[in-house]
Amino acid sequence: MILLTRINGVQFALNPDLIERAEATPDTVVTLVDGTKYVVRESLQELMSLAREYRASIVATAHDLSPSNSYDQTPSAPEHTARVVSITRRES
């Protein structure tokens, strides 16, 4: 989620995956895939940067959890470390 600020100063969190388009008219208008529109204080460039950073964090987290980075091969891995386990499909 990214934090945006409405024109009246109220902050809200938005899932950037729901953004269909954004326009500077001159205020930034964010249109979601369902047609909902938000007018926000952030500039179009700031909005794009926030969405880019959000997506980069998702990719980085997925990379950290990928099987090639599995902690199973490290005997001293802490108990609370998240692990990704590959599941193979059995033929019926």
N, C-alpha and C positions, 0 to 999 in steps of 0.2 A: 504494500500500500504506500501511496505517496501522500504527503500532507499538503493541502492547498488551502488558500485563504479566500473566502468570499469577499465581495466588495464591501460588505458591512463589517468585516474584520473577524468573522467567525471561521475558525479552522475546521476542516473535515478531512477524513481519509478517503482516498479514492483508489480503486484497483485500476491501474493504467491499462490493463488488458481490455477494459471495457470502453476505452476511448476510440471512437470512430474517426473524429477529426477535431482539430483545434484551429481557431481563427483569431487574428488580431484585428478588431473592428472599431475603434482602437483598443477597447478592453479585450482581454483574452476570453473567448467563449469556447468552452469545451463541450462537445456533443458526444454523448455515449451511443453505443450501438442500439439502445432501445429508444433513442430520440430525446432523452433527458438532456437538458442544457444547463450548464453552470457558467456564471460569469465570475472570473477569479482575478485576484490582484497580481498573480505571477505573470510575467511576460511569456510570450510564446517560447522564447529561447530557454527560459527557466523551466517551463513545463517539459520541454523536450529533454533537458538535462536530467530532471528528476526521474522521468520515465526511463531514460537510458541507464541511469545509476541503479534503479530498481531492477531492471532486467539483468544487468551485469551482476548484481548481488545474487539473483536466482541462479544464474549460470555458475558462479563461483561456488555457491553452496552445493549445487548438484555435482560439481566436479569434486569437491571435498568428500562427498558421500559415495562417489562412484566405486565400483568393485576394484578397479586398479589401485585405488588408494585405501583399500580395506585394512583395518587395524587387526584383522584376524591373524596376520603373519607376525605381529609384534607381540611376543609373550608378555611384555610389561604394559600393555595397553590398559588404561584405567577402566574400571567397571562401568562407568557412566558414559563411555564413548559410544556414539551412534554407529551402527554397522549396517551395511547393505548386504543382503544375502541373495545370491542368485538362486532362482528356483527353476529346475529343469522340468519340462513337461513329460509325463509318462504317456507312452503310447497305449491305447486301450485295446 
